[in-house]
Amino acid sequence: MTEQIVNEALSKVMYPGFTKDIVTFGFVKDIKIEGIDVSFTVDITSSAPEVAQQITDDATRELKAVSAGKVTCNIKSPQMPKESSSKGKNIAPQVKNFLMVSSGKGGVGKSTTSVNIAISLAKQGLKVGLLDADIYGPNIPRMMGVSDIKPEVTGNKVLPLKAYGIELMSMGSLMEEGQSLMWRGAMIMKAIEQFLRDILWSELDVLVIDMPPGTGDAQLTLAQSVPVTVGLTVTTPQSVSLDDSRRSLDMFKKLNIPIAGIVENMSGFIAPDTGVEYDIFGKGTSGPMAEEFETKIIAEIPIEPSIRTGGDEGKPITFVDPTSESAKRYAVAAESIWAQIEEINANGGVDNESVQPTTPPGVSACSV
């Protein structure tokens, strides 16, 4: 019995729910051989007992097939900070943390926030991915300057695009420009699962996920597919936006997702000629809402013309103009988000594994 024989046997053990083996993922550690007896550790990213049991059973079977004697498989659950922070199902186990960026309504700058938070996290030295899960309105490719680039396919997997130091994928990169999608909820749910399972994301510290506006199928599917570490709500100061943002925050609570904070966009206006900031739509109006949900405003992003031009031209402000006021505020927000992720990891993660659809009182659930 040799370490090579052990690795070859274990390379036939697929991580449950994924088409990649535990050796390729780098989960197998500390192989020890005494005669024909073998012991090893599998450093998995899910705390679900059925995942651990399946890996143990499959590994034992493959090693017995190559004449191993006693097989000892030590499963290491995700308790240390380097692991996936939360419990439950994880169909993208190579991703350590997931940041869900959501909003109650469209047009509040959610995609702009996702792009600039992702780049700000990468500038902290983290390995970052950006998933555009806004299936009906995929704007990330244009904002990241890759709207004319199609992803490569290797085998039955798709390689993510790369820009500004991060990996990214969007439905907009997989379809013809201007093509509309008229999909029912079930297809949206399947698409999000495939974005997580069939994209060859590398081992990421965090995957930033730009969600569609609202609180529907996409959000529930994501929470049931991966252990979302934290959620970020994007709003604007107007009351109509705040009303919808409360629904977004309430969704995080019902899905057992810790709230990283609130980003208030259009929070003031910085004149490009003078640099003076004017309060035209209101500012800080999200404060009472933040207190209500026991969170905080982590950034007040002003209207700054360079944010708009940067988004249109594929030149995010946090990368091309890092000394601007908005870029500085995005950087502070990213630092706050990562500090909270590290704290959650240090405390053993959170449990959002038992997420189920909710039916309003007086409304009967039915299948279509």
BELRA-V45184 format. One record per run of one state. SS is the DSSP state (A for helix, B for strand, O for the rest). FROM is the first residue (numbers start at 1). LEN is the number of residues. Records with the same first field share a line. If there is no record, write none. Layout:
# BELRA-V45184
SS: FROM-LEN  FROM-LEN
This chain:
# BELRA-V45184
O: 1-2  11-3  15-6  22-6  35-2  44-5  66-5  77-10  88-7  96-2  103-7  123-5  133-7  144-9  155-2  159-2  164-2  174-11  198-1  200-4  205-1  211-6  226-4  237-2  255-3  271-6  279-8  293-4  304-1  314-3  321-4  347-4  352-17
A: 3-8  49-17  110-13  140-4  171-3  185-13  217-9  239-16  287-6  305-9  317-4  325-22
B: 14-1  21-1  28-7  37-7  71-6  87-1  95-1  98-5  128-5  153-2  157-2  161-3  166-5  199-1  204-1  206-5  230-7  258-13  277-2  297-7  351-1
